[in-house]
């Protein structure tokens, strides 16, 4: 039984005292990069300056970062924060980038630990465990980078698709996640998004599901497993076996999409 708790917008309100120029090795070793990612996302949300957080992440020692991101829950929290925070920062700075979305997602403009990453690198390389973007989740990269292999999620969790916000109107709301509750929080994010996006027609025995489930269908285990997911989240009745149709995606630019929900 899950305890009631506000999870989505309970951003870290205790600021991190970070110097713009970090010179002490001892100081670098003491930095909690997961907390930096949380405070970065909070600063984005409230409109505070993000330069210090961006510089800190850029200068991160990759070995120290890897030692801190040593479990999938930690990696999930860190990289979800980075993806969602940077999407907002980049599009607020230059919304015209969204006119050429392929370039926007593939442009390596996110400096982390000495590397320049793209949103695609984070989503498909790190969070999807080195998947090829346009393969519906069936094909893996042949030669992922050493950085990607070091920091990627070990076991792909389809629920990331209900947590990543790419700036479009059809995207899930931006949420705050913490390491201790990440499993319950992703379960809730999944349920909330599916409840808002799925349409079940019992007379025609058809359920319309989000486009992202079609784009990455093998991440969800195929259509049969999608039906099981819908039943698990009480989107369709347990005794139903509907046909699945995929909805169109609304790419209208829609920033600052934050939402408060509770776990019961």
N, C-alpha and C positions, 0 to 999 in steps of 0.2 A: 504494500500500500504506500503510495507516494504522499508525502506531506505537502500541504498547500504552501506554495512559495511563488513570489513574483520573480520571473526569470528573465524576461526579455529586456527590459529597460533598467534593470538594477545595475547600472554601470558603476565601475569603480570610481568612487568620488574622492578617494585619498590620492592626492597628486604625488607623482614621483619626482623627487628632487634630482634632476639631471642637468649637468653642465653642458653647455653647447660644445665645449671642447673637452673630451675625456682623455686625460693624459696618464692617469694612474692605472697600472695593470690591476691593482687591488680593486679599484672602483669598477673596472670592466668586469672582473670576476663576480662582483657583488650584484650586478644588474640582473633583475628578474625579467627576462624578455617576454614571457607570457603576460606579465603585468604591464609591460610597456605596450604590448599589442592591445590590451584591454583599454588602457588609458588613451592610446592613439584613437581607437574607435570612439571613445567617449568624447574626446576633443573634437572629432569630426562632427559628432551629433550635436553638440552644444555650440559649435562655431568658434571654439578656442583655437589658438595657434597650434599647428601640428609640426612645425619645423624641427623642434627639439626631438620629438619622437622619431621622425623620419631620419634625422641624422644619426640617432642612436642605433636604429635598426640597420642603417647603411654601414655603420662602423662596427657592427657586431662581429666578434670573433667566431668564425664558423664552428670551431671545435667546441667552444663554450655553448653556443647555441644548440649544437647537436646533442651535447650532454644534458641540456635542460629539456629538449624535446625528445625524450627517450621512451615515450609511450604513445600509442595512437590517440588517447584522449588529449594529451598535451599538444600533439601535432594538430589535431582537429581544431582545438580552441585557438591556437596561435594563427594558423593559416586561414581560418574563417574570418578572424578579425582583420588580418592583413588584406584579404581579398575585398571584404565588404567596405573597409575603411578607405582603401585606395580607389575603389570604384567611385565612391562619392567625391573624394578629393580631386581626382583627375577630371571627372565630368563637370564639377563645379568650376574648376579652373578653365576648362575649355570644352563646353558642351557640344561644339561643332564636331568634336571627335566622333560623336555618335552617328554622324552622317555616313561614315565609312567604318562600320562596326567591326568588320574582319580585321582591319588595320588596328583599330583601337584595342581589341582583345589580344592581338599578337605582338603589339609593340612592347618591347622590353624597356619599361620606364619605371620599374619598381626596384630600387636598390636595397638588397638585403644581404648582409654579411659578405660584402665584396662582390656579389653577383647582381646582374640586372635581369629581373624576371618580368615576364608578361602575365597578364591575368590568365591567359591560356596555360602558361607554365604552371601556375599555382593550381588551377582547377583540374586540368587533365594530367599533368605530370605528377604533381604532389598529392592532391586530394583524391584523384582517381587512380593512383598507382600506375602511372606511365601508360595511360590509354591514348590511342590515336583519336583525335577530336571527332572526326566525321566517320566513325565506323560503327555507330550505334552501341558502342561498348564491347564489340566482339574482337577488336584487334589491339594488341599491345605494341608499344614502341620497341623497335629492335635494339636501338642504342641510346637509352636514356643517359643523361649526363651523370657524372659522379655526384654532383650536388643534389640532383633529383633523387638518386638512389639513397642518398644519406637522409634526406628529409621527408621522403614520401610516406604516406600512410601505408602500413603493412597490409591491411585488409580493407578493401573498398567497402564503404558504407553508403548504400544508395540514398540515405537520408540527407546527405550533404546537398543534394539537389533541391531540398526544401529549406536550405539554410543560406545558400549563396544568392546574393543580390547583385545583379549585373546592371542595374540602373533602368530596367524596363518596367513598364506597368504590370506585366504578367509575372514579375519576379516575386518571390517570397519576401515578407517584411524582414528588415534587418533586426537581428536579435543579439543579445549578449549571452555568451556561454561561459561556464566555468568548468574546470577540470573535474571537480567532484561530482557534478550533476549532468555532465554532457550527454550521457545516454538517455536520461529522462527528458532532458531538454530537446534533444533531437527528435525523440518520439512525439513530444508535444508539437514541435514545429511541423512535423509531418502531418499530424492529425489536423492541425489548424489550417494548413495550406490546402490539403485535400478537401476538407469540408467547404472551403471557399471556392474551389475551382472545379470540383467534379459535379456532374449532372447525371442522375440515374433516371432512366425512363423505364418503369416496370412493365408498361404495356408493350413497348417495342423490345424490351429486354436488351437495352443498350445503355452503356455508361460512357459518357464523354469525360476524358481525363486530360490533365495538362500536357501540353506539347512536349515538355522536357522528358516525359516518360517514354515518348516515342523516339526522341533523339538519342536517348541513352538506354534503350530498352533492355539490353543485356545486363546493365548495372542493376536493374530491377528483377532480373531472372526471367525475362520474357513475359508474354501476356498472361500465362497461367499463374505465374507468381504475382503479377500485378493484381489479379482478381483476389488472391489471398491477402495481399496488402490492404486492399479496399475493404475486405471483410474484417480484417484485424482492426481497422480504424473506424469501423461501423459506418462506412460510406454506403455500402450496399448490404442487403440482408444475407445472413449466413447461408440460406438455402438457394441463393440465386447464382446463376452462371451466365452473366450477360456478355454480349459482344463488346469489345473495347474500340472506341473511336477516339482519335486524338484531336484535341482542339487546336485552333490557330493561336499563335503567340502574338501578344500585343507588344510591339517594340517601341511604343511611345515612351519617350524619356520621362522618367518619374523618379525624382530624387527625394531624399529625406523620408523614405518609407519605413518608419519605425512603428512598432506596435507592441503594446503591453498585453500579455496573456498570463494565465496562471496554470500551474500543474495542480491537479486534484489528487 
